[in-house]
Amino acid sequence: MNSKILASSTITGQKVTNMKDENIGDIQDLMIDPKESEVMYAVLSFGGFLGIGSKYFAVPMEALQFSDDGKTVKMDVDKEKLENAPSFDKDNWPRTADSEFLNTVYGHYGYKNKRRTRSMA
Amino acid sequence: MNSKILASSTITGQKVTNMKDENIGDIQDLMIDPKESEVMYAVLSFGGFLGIGSKYFAVPMEALQFSDDGKTVKMDVDKEKLENAPSFDKDNWPRTADSEFLNTVYGHYGYKNKRRTRSMA
């Protein structure tokens, strides 16, 4: 079985568009759990779209649709959803990922946090 | 449960030392399966250590020991092990990760490739 893979350096810096092809933000970084080899969440900025630039948003990878070449990234989300989405200050990123924070992040976008439950299985 | 997490931008560019604290290489990139939110492997260069600069090496994340702050990365490996390790040309990275390639990469460093079997479970 083959699976398309992308370099983290290709993913970060990518523009993200919504389903109307409007540019909504950028992928700033990926937060990695090195012990589990997992991407906990992506870090996005929605500066232009939301009109605020000082916050970063934690977004599940499942919420991002990557093209096979990694050159386009889509996210099916509206402005209202983003306005009350889990975010943090640019200068104060969480350095741990407790289950409560992850559950909030995944739940907000309608996904289940499979991370911690899988690693504890 | 808390787990230390690191930004992919912190991980890439890090120097890697062996158990004798000798600088053996650098982390160039992380290869990500966006659908599974998994790090398939890290891409390392061992230029100075091996005396070759045109190849990159695929290394399981399990083989890298990250300090909690991500500022030091250790790899318990000797030169002989690296000399016949799975590598690829800098300008010709694999864009898919077939199980055979991954099994070779993981097997070489004494790890089991849990990736594909887990996602197919």
gemmi code that builds the backbone of each chain (N, CA, C; Angstrom):
import gemmi

chains = {
    "A": [
        ("MET", (0.841, -1.202, 0.000), (0.000, 0.000, 0.000), (0.876, 1.252, 0.000)),
        ("ASN", (0.624, 2.146, -0.901), (1.343, 3.402, -0.921), (0.505, 4.502, -0.286)),
        ("SER", (1.193, 5.456, 0.245), (0.521, 6.564, 0.890), (1.302, 7.816, 0.534)),
        ("LYS", (0.601, 8.858, 0.145), (1.283, 10.095, -0.191), (1.835, 10.720, 1.078)),
        ("ILE", (3.079, 11.074, 1.032), (3.667, 11.719, 2.196), (4.238, 13.066, 1.788)),
        ("LEU", (4.324, 13.958, 2.767), (4.788, 15.314, 2.514), (5.833, 15.685, 3.548)),
        ("ALA", (6.814, 16.454, 3.132), (7.822, 16.949, 4.068), (7.200, 18.018, 4.961)),
        ("SER", (7.579, 18.022, 6.226), (7.046, 19.059, 7.125), (7.414, 20.447, 6.607)),
        ("SER", (8.561, 20.554, 5.943), (8.968, 21.855, 5.396), (8.090, 22.277, 4.213)),
        ("THR", (7.462, 21.310, 3.552), (6.512, 21.636, 2.488), (5.178, 22.071, 3.083)),
        ("ILE", (4.789, 21.413, 4.159), (3.490, 21.698, 4.781), (3.477, 23.074, 5.442)),
        ("THR", (4.536, 23.362, 6.207), (4.548, 24.654, 6.898), (4.779, 25.767, 5.874)),
        ("GLY", (4.074, 26.846, 6.056), (4.148, 27.951, 5.116), (3.043, 27.904, 4.064)),
        ("GLN", (2.348, 26.757, 3.959), (1.283, 26.626, 2.964), (0.084, 27.524, 3.281)),
        ("LYS", (-0.473, 28.061, 2.219), (-1.725, 28.806, 2.366), (-2.873, 27.817, 2.467)),
        ("VAL", (-3.884, 28.190, 3.229), (-5.067, 27.349, 3.380), (-6.261, 28.110, 2.819)),
        ("THR", (-7.045, 27.425, 1.984), (-8.242, 28.057, 1.423), (-9.488, 27.332, 1.931)),
        ("ASN", (-10.618, 28.029, 1.912), (-11.872, 27.370, 2.274), (-12.523, 26.785, 1.018)),
        ("MET", (-13.728, 26.277, 1.142), (-14.372, 25.586, 0.022), (-14.762, 26.546, -1.107)),
        ("LYS", (-14.788, 27.861, -0.789), (-15.052, 28.869, -1.822), (-13.748, 29.367, -2.454)),
        ("ASP", (-12.652, 28.665, -2.147), (-11.318, 29.042, -2.637), (-10.849, 30.396, -2.127)),
        ("GLU", (-11.432, 30.846, -1.025), (-10.939, 32.072, -0.395), (-9.747, 31.711, 0.481)),
        ("ASN", (-8.729, 32.559, 0.410), (-7.558, 32.355, 1.241), (-7.924, 32.682, 2.694)),
        ("ILE", (-7.842, 31.694, 3.576), (-8.243, 31.967, 4.962), (-7.059, 32.023, 5.927)),
        ("GLY", (-5.937, 31.434, 5.564), (-4.822, 31.497, 6.503), (-3.605, 30.728, 6.040)),
        ("ASP", (-2.682, 30.508, 6.966), (-1.422, 29.832, 6.674), (-1.120, 28.800, 7.751)),
        ("ILE", (-0.453, 27.723, 7.314), (0.038, 26.749, 8.292), (1.379, 27.254, 8.820)),
        ("GLN", (1.423, 27.512, 10.111), (2.638, 28.059, 10.719), (3.597, 26.955, 11.133)),
        ("ASP", (3.035, 25.869, 11.619), (3.888, 24.827, 12.179), (3.063, 23.563, 12.411)),
        ("LEU", (3.757, 22.483, 12.720), (3.096, 21.240, 13.123), (3.616, 20.896, 14.504)),
        ("MET", (2.732, 20.530, 15.408), (3.182, 20.132, 16.739), (3.279, 18.610, 16.785)),
        ("ILE", (4.479, 18.156, 17.142), (4.820, 16.747, 17.028), (5.042, 16.137, 18.410)),
        ("ASP", (4.517, 14.945, 18.612), (4.895, 14.152, 19.779), (5.991, 13.189, 19.305)),
        ("PRO", (7.263, 13.483, 19.630), (8.353, 12.670, 19.069), (8.304, 11.222, 19.552)),
        ("LYS", (7.823, 11.003, 20.763), (7.777, 9.637, 21.303), (6.776, 8.774, 20.550)),
        ("GLU", (5.677, 9.366, 20.126), (4.635, 8.599, 19.441), (4.696, 8.760, 17.919)),
        ("SER", (5.634, 9.573, 17.444), (5.740, 9.849, 15.997), (4.434, 10.376, 15.435)),
        ("GLU", (3.777, 11.198, 16.210), (2.466, 11.682, 15.771), (2.418, 13.206, 15.644)),
        ("VAL", (1.606, 13.641, 14.694), (1.295, 15.064, 14.613), (0.101, 15.305, 15.525)),
        ("MET", (0.298, 16.087, 16.587), (-0.797, 16.338, 17.522), (-1.826, 17.279, 16.909)),
        ("TYR", (-1.322, 18.333, 16.300), (-2.204, 19.279, 15.605), (-1.354, 20.213, 14.740)),
        ("ALA", (-2.001, 20.884, 13.830), (-1.335, 21.909, 13.039), (-1.579, 23.263, 13.699)),
        ("VAL", (-0.649, 24.175, 13.518), (-0.783, 25.534, 14.048), (-1.073, 26.457, 12.876)),
        ("LEU", (-2.229, 27.113, 12.910), (-2.618, 27.979, 11.797), (-2.782, 29.420, 12.240)),
        ("SER", (-2.530, 30.322, 11.322), (-2.887, 31.719, 11.551), (-4.025, 32.045, 10.596)),
        ("PHE", (-5.009, 32.784, 11.093), (-6.140, 33.194, 10.251), (-6.223, 34.711, 10.199)),
        ("GLY", (-5.049, 35.351, 10.217), (-4.953, 36.805, 10.347), (-5.854, 37.583, 9.410)),
        ("GLY", (-5.658, 37.409, 8.119), (-6.414, 38.196, 7.153), (-7.895, 37.908, 7.197)),
        ("PHE", (-8.233, 36.645, 7.371), (-9.624, 36.195, 7.329), (-10.397, 36.690, 8.544)),
        ("LEU", (-9.791, 36.557, 9.694), (-10.478, 36.940, 10.922), (-10.193, 38.388, 11.318)),
        ("GLY", (-9.175, 38.963, 10.711), (-8.824, 40.321, 11.064), (-8.083, 40.437, 12.386)),
        ("ILE", (-7.545, 39.311, 12.860), (-6.700, 39.363, 14.055), (-5.406, 38.625, 13.749)),
        ("GLY", (-4.304, 39.185, 14.231), (-3.026, 38.599, 13.860), (-2.196, 38.080, 15.011)),
        ("SER", (-2.655, 38.271, 16.236), (-1.796, 37.944, 17.371), (-2.041, 36.546, 17.927)),
        ("LYS", (-2.961, 35.825, 17.322), (-3.297, 34.501, 17.838), (-2.998, 33.421, 16.808)),
        ("TYR", (-2.621, 32.268, 17.330), (-2.486, 31.067, 16.507), (-3.564, 30.085, 16.921)),
        ("PHE", (-3.941, 29.227, 15.991), (-5.032, 28.291, 16.241), (-4.540, 26.858, 16.099)),
        ("ALA", (-4.976, 26.023, 17.029), (-4.654, 24.597, 16.971), (-5.740, 23.900, 16.162)),
        ("VAL", (-5.323, 23.227, 15.088), (-6.290, 22.609, 14.174), (-5.900, 21.136, 13.942)),
        ("PRO", (-6.867, 20.216, 14.072), (-6.558, 18.809, 13.807), (-6.122, 18.625, 12.359)),
        ("MET", (-5.168, 17.749, 12.122), (-4.740, 17.451, 10.750), (-5.913, 16.949, 9.919)),
        ("GLU", (-6.840, 16.241, 10.561), (-8.001, 15.694, 9.855), (-8.832, 16.798, 9.204)),
        ("ALA", (-8.764, 18.011, 9.745), (-9.567, 19.106, 9.222), (-8.937, 19.729, 7.981)),
        ("LEU", (-7.721, 19.308, 7.658), (-7.011, 19.870, 6.501), (-6.966, 18.847, 5.373)),
        ("GLN", (-7.338, 19.296, 4.190), (-7.322, 18.393, 3.029), (-6.154, 18.770, 2.121)),
        ("PHE", (-5.149, 17.927, 2.125), (-3.947, 18.180, 1.337), (-4.092, 17.563, -0.046)),
        ("SER", (-3.723, 18.309, -1.069), (-3.605, 17.685, -2.387), (-2.384, 16.771, -2.361)),
        ("ASP", (-2.330, 15.824, -3.308), (-1.244, 14.851, -3.298), (0.137, 15.490, -3.381)),
        ("ASP", (0.241, 16.601, -4.109), (1.545, 17.255, -4.205), (1.778, 18.252, -3.064)),
        ("GLY", (0.801, 18.373, -2.178), (0.943, 19.243, -1.019), (0.863, 20.716, -1.353)),
        ("LYS", (0.512, 21.030, -2.611), (0.559, 22.440, -3.015), (-0.718, 23.202, -2.707)),
        ("THR", (-1.817, 22.475, -2.486), (-3.018, 23.166, -2.032), (-3.556, 22.479, -0.781)),
        ("VAL", (-4.039, 23.301, 0.124), (-4.596, 22.797, 1.376), (-5.954, 23.453, 1.574)),
        ("LYS", (-6.974, 22.623, 1.766), (-8.319, 23.156, 1.951), (-8.821, 22.843, 3.353)),
        ("MET", (-9.677, 23.742, 3.842), (-10.283, 23.533, 5.145), (-11.742, 23.964, 5.045)),
        ("ASP", (-12.631, 23.034, 5.365), (-14.063, 23.297, 5.256), (-14.551, 23.921, 6.562)),
        ("VAL", (-14.441, 25.236, 6.647), (-14.779, 25.906, 7.902), (-15.279, 27.316, 7.597)),
        ("ASP", (-16.237, 27.790, 8.373), (-16.694, 29.161, 8.156), (-16.150, 30.081, 9.255)),
        ("LYS", (-16.317, 31.366, 8.996), (-15.730, 32.379, 9.867), (-16.234, 32.266, 11.312)),
        ("GLU", (-17.499, 31.953, 11.448), (-18.101, 31.863, 12.784), (-17.421, 30.769, 13.606)),
        ("LYS", (-17.161, 29.658, 12.924), (-16.512, 28.530, 13.584), (-15.115, 28.909, 14.080)),
        ("LEU", (-14.437, 29.712, 13.283), (-13.069, 30.084, 13.646), (-13.040, 31.117, 14.763)),
        ("GLU", (-14.082, 31.940, 14.806), (-14.044, 33.057, 15.762), (-13.996, 32.594, 17.212)),
        ("ASN", (-14.597, 31.440, 17.487), (-14.510, 30.929, 18.865), (-13.697, 29.632, 18.955)),
        ("ALA", (-12.751, 29.481, 18.026), (-11.928, 28.261, 17.986), (-10.789, 28.330, 19.007)),
        ("PRO", (-10.320, 27.157, 19.448), (-9.213, 27.131, 20.411), (-7.962, 27.798, 19.832)),
        ("SER", (-7.447, 28.770, 20.554), (-6.295, 29.520, 20.063), (-5.353, 29.807, 21.220)),
        ("PHE", (-4.196, 30.293, 20.866), (-3.254, 30.698, 21.915), (-2.413, 31.852, 21.403)),
        ("ASP", (-1.779, 32.513, 22.337), (-0.969, 33.659, 21.987), (0.265, 33.216, 21.211)),
        ("LYS", (0.604, 33.979, 20.181), (1.772, 33.670, 19.351), (3.028, 33.420, 20.168)),
        ("ASP", (3.183, 34.190, 21.221), (4.417, 34.110, 22.003), (4.316, 33.138, 23.161)),
        ("ASN", (3.234, 32.421, 23.226), (3.056, 31.541, 24.375), (2.386, 30.234, 23.963)),
        ("TRP", (3.097, 29.464, 23.150), (2.570, 28.203, 22.666), (2.608, 27.156, 23.762)),
        ("PRO", (1.588, 26.319, 23.817), (1.655, 25.222, 24.781), (2.770, 24.248, 24.409)),
        ("ARG", (3.515, 23.839, 25.386), (4.633, 22.901, 25.159), (4.275, 21.484, 25.573)),
        ("THR", (3.131, 21.338, 26.164), (2.639, 19.988, 26.435), (1.263, 19.898, 25.785)),
        ("ALA", (0.799, 18.712, 25.622), (-0.526, 18.535, 25.026), (-1.328, 17.653, 25.966)),
        ("ASP", (-2.034, 18.262, 26.915), (-2.848, 17.438, 27.797), (-4.138, 17.058, 27.078)),
        ("SER", (-4.719, 15.960, 27.533), (-5.885, 15.404, 26.840), (-7.024, 16.408, 26.777)),
        ("GLU", (-7.187, 17.199, 27.842), (-8.299, 18.147, 27.867), (-8.183, 19.165, 26.731)),
        ("PHE", (-6.971, 19.708, 26.565), (-6.732, 20.670, 25.486), (-6.978, 20.014, 24.123)),
        ("LEU", (-6.448, 18.806, 23.951), (-6.613, 18.107, 22.668), (-8.076, 17.775, 22.391)),
        ("ASN", (-8.789, 17.354, 23.426), (-10.207, 17.042, 23.241), (-10.987, 18.281, 22.812)),
        ("THR", (-10.647, 19.437, 23.397), (-11.293, 20.690, 23.020), (-11.015, 21.016, 21.557)),
        ("VAL", (-9.751, 20.882, 21.171), (-9.344, 21.185, 19.793), (-10.067, 20.271, 18.801)),
        ("TYR", (-10.043, 18.979, 19.070), (-10.664, 18.035, 18.135), (-12.175, 18.188, 18.131)),
        ("GLY", (-12.746, 18.337, 19.320), (-14.191, 18.466, 19.429), (-14.724, 19.687, 18.700)),
        ("HIS", (-13.987, 20.789, 18.769), (-14.448, 22.023, 18.146), (-14.678, 21.847, 16.653)),
        ("TYR", (-13.820, 21.061, 16.011), (-13.935, 20.867, 14.558), (-14.691, 19.583, 14.206)),
        ("GLY", (-15.263, 18.939, 15.221), (-16.098, 17.770, 14.963), (-15.321, 16.469, 14.790)),
        ("TYR", (-14.114, 16.426, 15.339), (-13.336, 15.195, 15.254), (-13.125, 14.621, 16.651)),
        ("LYS", (-12.805, 13.342, 16.663), (-12.507, 12.672, 17.919), (-10.992, 12.687, 18.099)),
        ("ASN", (-10.540, 12.973, 19.299), (-9.116, 12.892, 19.594), (-8.728, 11.431, 19.792)),
        ("LYS", (-8.104, 10.878, 18.744), (-7.716, 9.461, 18.818), (-6.323, 9.298, 19.413)),
        ("ARG", (-5.630, 10.409, 19.575), (-4.213, 10.361, 19.922), (-3.935, 9.654, 21.247)),
        ("ARG", (-4.413, 10.258, 22.301), (-4.050, 9.739, 23.629), (-4.646, 8.371, 23.890)),
        ("THR", (-5.857, 8.179, 23.422), (-6.464, 6.876, 23.682), (-5.699, 5.780, 22.949)),
        ("ARG", (-5.222, 6.111, 21.737), (-4.478, 5.104, 20.997), (-3.157, 4.775, 21.692)),
        ("SER", (-2.451, 5.828, 22.161), (-1.138, 5.568, 22.739), (-1.256, 4.877, 24.101)),
        ("MET", (-2.413, 4.979, 24.731), (-2.566, 4.322, 26.029), (-3.105, 2.907, 25.881)),
        ("ALA", (-3.509, 2.542, 24.679), (-4.114, 1.223, 24.462), (-3.085, 0.108, 24.669)),
    ],
    "B": [
        ("MET", (-3.023, 12.981, 31.085), (-1.617, 12.665, 30.792), (-1.008, 13.766, 29.928)),
        ("ASN", (0.146, 14.262, 30.317), (0.844, 15.241, 29.503), (1.948, 14.572, 28.699)),
        ("SER", (2.228, 15.158, 27.588), (3.268, 14.607, 26.733), (4.024, 15.794, 26.168)),
        ("LYS", (5.334, 15.727, 26.175), (6.115, 16.831, 25.636), (5.984, 16.844, 24.120)),
        ("ILE", (5.660, 17.996, 23.611), (5.540, 18.105, 22.163), (6.489, 19.176, 21.652)),
        ("LEU", (6.879, 19.031, 20.397), (7.842, 19.936, 19.792), (7.314, 20.391, 18.448)),
        ("ALA", (7.608, 21.642, 18.106), (7.223, 22.142, 16.787), (8.116, 21.511, 15.729)),
        ("SER", (7.554, 21.194, 14.576), (8.379, 20.632, 13.498), (9.497, 21.601, 13.124)),
        ("SER", (9.235, 22.894, 13.264), (10.271, 23.881, 12.941), (11.412, 23.875, 13.951)),
        ("THR", (11.131, 23.397, 15.166), (12.188, 23.245, 16.182), (13.006, 21.994, 15.888)),
        ("ILE", (12.317, 20.946, 15.463), (12.988, 19.658, 15.218), (13.911, 19.738, 14.009)),
        ("THR", (13.400, 20.307, 12.912), (14.242, 20.371, 11.720), (15.353, 21.402, 11.932)),
        ("GLY", (16.529, 21.046, 11.470), (17.689, 21.901, 11.678), (18.503, 21.506, 12.890)),
        ("GLN", (17.926, 20.649, 13.759), (18.656, 20.234, 14.964), (19.857, 19.377, 14.627)),
        ("LYS", (20.914, 19.588, 15.398), (22.075, 18.713, 15.310), (21.784, 17.429, 16.071)),
        ("VAL", (22.352, 16.337, 15.571), (22.189, 15.038, 16.230), (23.567, 14.558, 16.683)),
        ("THR", (23.645, 14.133, 17.945), (24.914, 13.616, 18.457), (24.764, 12.136, 18.777)),
        ("ASN", (25.892, 11.427, 18.794), (25.855, 10.026, 19.221), (26.081, 9.936, 20.738)),
        ("MET", (26.222, 8.745, 21.252), (26.317, 8.566, 22.703), (27.645, 9.097, 23.266)),
        ("LYS", (28.608, 9.298, 22.385), (29.892, 9.900, 22.814), (29.856, 11.423, 22.658)),
        ("ASP", (28.668, 11.957, 22.420), (28.488, 13.398, 22.223), (29.209, 13.937, 20.988)),
        ("GLU", (29.507, 13.056, 20.063), (30.075, 13.516, 18.797), (28.937, 13.957, 17.887)),
        ("ASN", (29.131, 15.075, 17.211), (28.143, 15.563, 16.267), (28.139, 14.651, 15.034)),
        ("ILE", (27.019, 13.982, 14.786), (27.015, 13.054, 13.656), (26.181, 13.564, 12.469)),
        ("GLY", (25.283, 14.497, 12.710), (24.495, 14.966, 11.566), (23.427, 15.961, 11.948)),
        ("ASP", (22.521, 16.189, 11.029), (21.442, 17.160, 11.207), (20.116, 16.577, 10.748)),
        ("ILE", (19.054, 17.010, 11.412), (17.712, 16.643, 10.948), (17.308, 17.624, 9.857)),
        ("GLN", (17.089, 17.107, 8.661), (16.759, 17.965, 7.526), (15.261, 18.203, 7.427)),
        ("ASP", (14.499, 17.170, 7.745), (13.060, 17.287, 7.535), (12.351, 16.125, 8.226)),
        ("LEU", (11.047, 16.219, 8.281), (10.231, 15.112, 8.767), (9.262, 14.751, 7.659)),
        ("MET", (9.124, 13.473, 7.378), (8.168, 13.073, 6.350), (6.861, 12.668, 7.027)),
        ("ILE", (5.787, 13.328, 6.588), (4.500, 13.251, 7.264), (3.466, 12.564, 6.369)),
        ("ASP", (2.688, 11.683, 6.958), (1.492, 11.180, 6.284), (0.321, 12.016, 6.799)),
        ("PRO", (-0.152, 12.987, 5.994), (-1.174, 13.914, 6.497), (-2.486, 13.202, 6.840)),
        ("LYS", (-2.803, 12.143, 6.114), (-4.066, 11.432, 6.355), (-4.059, 10.729, 7.703)),
        ("GLU", (-2.911, 10.211, 8.097), (-2.814, 9.460, 9.353), (-2.244, 10.299, 10.497)),
        ("SER", (-1.888, 11.570, 10.202), (-1.261, 12.441, 11.211), (-0.018, 11.808, 11.813)),
        ("GLU", (0.732, 11.119, 10.976), (1.899, 10.418, 11.508), (3.195, 10.896, 10.873)),
        ("VAL", (4.255, 10.840, 11.682), (5.588, 11.048, 11.151), (6.089, 9.692, 10.657)),
        ("MET", (6.288, 9.561, 9.355), (6.737, 8.284, 8.796), (8.201, 8.035, 9.157)),
        ("TYR", (9.011, 9.046, 8.973), (10.421, 8.961, 9.350), (11.035, 10.357, 9.325)),
        ("ALA", (12.196, 10.479, 9.955), (12.955, 11.725, 9.885), (13.972, 11.603, 8.764)),
        ("VAL", (14.323, 12.727, 8.157), (15.330, 12.762, 7.099), (16.591, 13.385, 7.688)),
        ("LEU", (17.670, 12.609, 7.715), (18.907, 13.097, 8.309), (20.022, 13.176, 7.283)),
        ("SER", (20.934, 14.117, 7.507), (22.187, 14.131, 6.751), (23.300, 13.768, 7.723)),
        ("PHE", (24.228, 12.942, 7.259), (25.364, 12.563, 8.103), (26.662, 12.981, 7.425)),
        ("GLY", (26.607, 14.128, 6.754), (27.707, 14.572, 5.905), (29.077, 14.513, 6.556)),
        ("GLY", (29.264, 15.264, 7.631), (30.567, 15.339, 8.260), (31.031, 14.005, 8.814)),
        ("PHE", (30.110, 13.298, 9.401), (30.432, 12.040, 10.081), (30.834, 10.963, 9.083)),
        ("LEU", (30.062, 10.842, 8.034), (30.336, 9.789, 7.053), (31.254, 10.261, 5.933)),
        ("GLY", (31.420, 11.569, 5.848), (32.253, 12.093, 4.778), (31.570, 12.086, 3.418)),
        ("ILE", (30.243, 11.968, 3.433), (29.498, 12.085, 2.175), (28.361, 13.065, 2.374)),
        ("GLY", (28.144, 13.888, 1.366), (27.164, 14.947, 1.547), (25.991, 14.904, 0.606)),
        ("SER", (25.993, 13.979, -0.334), (24.970, 14.023, -1.373), (23.772, 13.128, -1.063)),
        ("LYS", (23.815, 12.458, 0.078), (22.729, 11.540, 0.398), (22.013, 11.961, 1.675)),
        ("TYR", (20.721, 11.666, 1.692), (19.935, 11.828, 2.903), (19.523, 10.442, 3.392)),
        ("PHE", (19.279, 10.337, 4.677), (18.975, 9.038, 5.272), (17.600, 9.074, 5.939)),
        ("ALA", (16.850, 8.015, 5.736), (15.545, 7.880, 6.388), (15.748, 7.182, 7.725)),
        ("VAL", (15.331, 7.834, 8.789), (15.580, 7.319, 10.141), (14.266, 7.300, 10.926)),
        ("PRO", (13.936, 6.173, 11.567), (12.706, 6.127, 12.374), (12.790, 7.139, 13.523)),
        ("MET", (11.679, 7.783, 13.851), (11.661, 8.710, 14.985), (12.079, 8.011, 16.271)),
        ("GLU", (11.729, 6.730, 16.386), (12.072, 5.971, 17.591), (13.584, 5.942, 17.839)),
        ("ALA", (14.372, 6.090, 16.780), (15.831, 6.021, 16.920), (16.421, 7.333, 17.419)),
        ("LEU", (15.578, 8.364, 17.532), (16.051, 9.679, 17.970), (15.541, 9.969, 19.378)),
        ("GLN", (16.472, 10.369, 20.242), (16.077, 10.686, 21.621), (16.097, 12.194, 21.800)),
        ("PHE", (14.920, 12.772, 21.911), (14.789, 14.215, 22.052), (14.775, 14.602, 23.527)),
        ("SER", (15.531, 15.626, 23.886), (15.369, 16.185, 25.224), (14.017, 16.897, 25.271)),
        ("ASP", (13.516, 17.125, 26.495), (12.185, 17.718, 26.628), (12.066, 19.077, 25.946)),
        ("ASP", (13.151, 19.853, 25.965), (13.085, 21.171, 25.320), (13.430, 21.093, 23.829)),
        ("GLY", (13.726, 19.880, 23.351), (14.003, 19.704, 21.927), (15.360, 20.234, 21.501)),
        ("LYS", (16.166, 20.659, 22.488), (17.429, 21.308, 22.113), (18.577, 20.339, 21.892)),
        ("THR", (18.446, 19.125, 22.394), (19.458, 18.119, 22.063), (18.760, 16.863, 21.541)),
        ("VAL", (19.384, 16.265, 20.550), (18.856, 15.045, 19.953), (19.997, 14.034, 19.893)),
        ("LYS", (19.755, 12.860, 20.452), (20.783, 11.819, 20.456), (20.332, 10.635, 19.618)),
        ("MET", (21.338, 9.957, 19.051), (21.057, 8.760, 18.277), (22.144, 7.744, 18.599)),
        ("ASP", (21.719, 6.571, 19.074), (22.663, 5.527, 19.469), (23.002, 4.682, 18.245)),
        ("VAL", (23.997, 5.130, 17.505), (24.321, 4.436, 16.247), (25.810, 4.599, 15.967)),
        ("ASP", (26.440, 3.575, 15.411), (27.853, 3.727, 15.057), (28.003, 3.912, 13.550)),
        ("LYS", (29.204, 4.298, 13.172), (29.487, 4.655, 11.788), (29.189, 3.497, 10.823)),
        ("GLU", (29.501, 2.291, 11.249), (29.310, 1.112, 10.391), (27.826, 0.934, 10.048)),
        ("LYS", (26.993, 1.138, 11.071), (25.544, 1.015, 10.883), (25.033, 2.032, 9.861)),
        ("LEU", (25.600, 3.214, 9.917), (25.137, 4.275, 9.011), (25.623, 4.061, 7.588)),
        ("GLU", (26.799, 3.449, 7.474), (27.387, 3.344, 6.136), (26.546, 2.525, 5.162)),
        ("ASN", (25.803, 1.547, 5.682), (24.929, 0.788, 4.779), (23.444, 1.024, 5.086)),
        ("ALA", (23.163, 2.213, 5.625), (21.778, 2.540, 6.005), (20.968, 2.983, 4.790)),
        ("PRO", (19.627, 2.807, 4.864), (18.766, 3.231, 3.748), (18.885, 4.738, 3.504)),
        ("SER", (19.219, 5.086, 2.288), (19.424, 6.498, 1.962), (18.851, 6.782, 0.584)),
        ("PHE", (18.797, 8.046, 0.261), (18.347, 8.420, -1.078), (19.023, 9.705, -1.484)),
        ("ASP", (18.993, 9.970, -2.766), (19.648, 11.156, -3.282), (18.908, 12.404, -2.818)),
        ("LYS", (19.694, 13.421, -2.458), (19.120, 14.693, -1.983), (18.051, 15.244, -2.919)),
        ("ASP", (18.281, 15.078, -4.221), (17.379, 15.677, -5.204), (16.279, 14.736, -5.639)),
        ("ASN", (16.198, 13.593, -4.997), (15.214, 12.610, -5.440), (14.596, 11.877, -4.249)),
        ("TRP", (13.863, 12.644, -3.451), (13.230, 12.061, -2.270), (12.028, 11.235, -2.665)),
        ("PRO", (11.815, 10.141, -1.962), (10.589, 9.389, -2.225), (9.359, 10.192, -1.791)),
        ("ARG", (8.357, 10.190, -2.628), (7.118, 10.937, -2.327), (5.997, 10.017, -1.865)),
        ("THR", (6.265, 8.741, -1.916), (5.322, 7.807, -1.317), (6.114, 6.980, -0.315)),
        ("ALA", (5.421, 6.309, 0.554), (6.099, 5.459, 1.529), (5.472, 4.081, 1.445)),
        ("ASP", (6.031, 3.222, 0.588), (5.481, 1.876, 0.507), (6.012, 1.052, 1.679)),
        ("SER", (5.262, 0.027, 2.025), (5.584, -0.755, 3.223), (6.979, -1.355, 3.134)),
        ("GLU", (7.388, -1.757, 1.932), (8.698, -2.392, 1.790), (9.815, -1.429, 2.183)),
        ("PHE", (9.730, -0.216, 1.677), (10.721, 0.804, 2.023), (10.721, 1.077, 3.526)),
        ("LEU", (9.533, 1.242, 4.091), (9.436, 1.521, 5.522), (9.960, 0.359, 6.365)),
        ("ASN", (9.640, -0.855, 5.948), (10.129, -2.013, 6.694), (11.659, -2.070, 6.677)),
        ("THR", (12.259, -1.724, 5.528), (13.719, -1.688, 5.422), (14.291, -0.642, 6.377)),
        ("VAL", (13.694, 0.544, 6.354), (14.159, 1.640, 7.203), (14.070, 1.254, 8.681)),
        ("TYR", (12.911, 0.747, 9.086), (12.726, 0.422, 10.503), (13.593, -0.770, 10.905)),
        ("GLY", (13.623, -1.774, 10.041), (14.406, -2.972, 10.337), (15.891, -2.683, 10.489)),
        ("HIS", (16.401, -1.779, 9.668), (17.831, -1.476, 9.717), (18.264, -0.980, 11.097)),
        ("TYR", (17.407, -0.212, 11.735), (17.743, 0.351, 13.051), (17.163, -0.471, 14.199)),
        ("GLY", (16.611, -1.639, 13.855), (16.132, -2.541, 14.906), (14.750, -2.215, 15.443)),
        ("TYR", (13.949, -1.517, 14.627), (12.585, -1.210, 15.060), (11.580, -1.892, 14.143)),
        ("LYS", (10.383, -2.022, 14.656), (9.314, -2.594, 13.877), (8.522, -1.451, 13.248)),
        ("ASN", (8.171, -1.577, 11.992), (7.327, -0.581, 11.357), (5.881, -0.799, 11.800)),
        ("LYS", (5.444, 0.049, 12.725), (4.079, -0.085, 13.240), (3.090, 0.703, 12.402)),
        ("ARG", (3.604, 1.542, 11.514), (2.768, 2.500, 10.804), (1.640, 1.853, 9.995)),
        ("ARG", (2.035, 1.128, 8.982), (1.031, 0.610, 8.061), (0.121, -0.412, 8.726)),
        ("THR", (0.704, -1.247, 9.566), (-0.133, -2.263, 10.197), (-1.174, -1.605, 11.092)),
        ("ARG", (-0.762, -0.509, 11.773), (-1.718, 0.157, 12.639), (-2.864, 0.772, 11.830)),
        ("SER", (-2.497, 1.418, 10.714), (-3.539, 2.130, 9.970), (-4.473, 1.149, 9.243)),
        ("MET", (-3.995, -0.075, 9.039), (-4.854, -1.040, 8.366), (-5.696, -1.845, 9.360)),
        ("ALA", (-5.417, -1.677, 10.646), (-6.107, -2.488, 11.655), (-7.594, -2.125, 11.731)),
    ],
}
model = gemmi.Model(1)
for chain_id, residues in chains.items():
    chain = gemmi.Chain(chain_id)
    for i, (resn, *xyz) in enumerate(residues, 1):
        res = gemmi.Residue()
        res.name, res.seqid = resn, gemmi.SeqId(i, " ")
        for name, pos in zip(("N", "CA", "C"), xyz):
            atom = gemmi.Atom()
            atom.name, atom.element = name, gemmi.Element(name[0])
            atom.pos, atom.b_iso = gemmi.Position(*pos), 0.0
            res.add_atom(atom)
        chain.add_residue(res)
    model.add_chain(chain)
structure = gemmi.Structure()
structure.add_model(model)
structure.setup_entities()
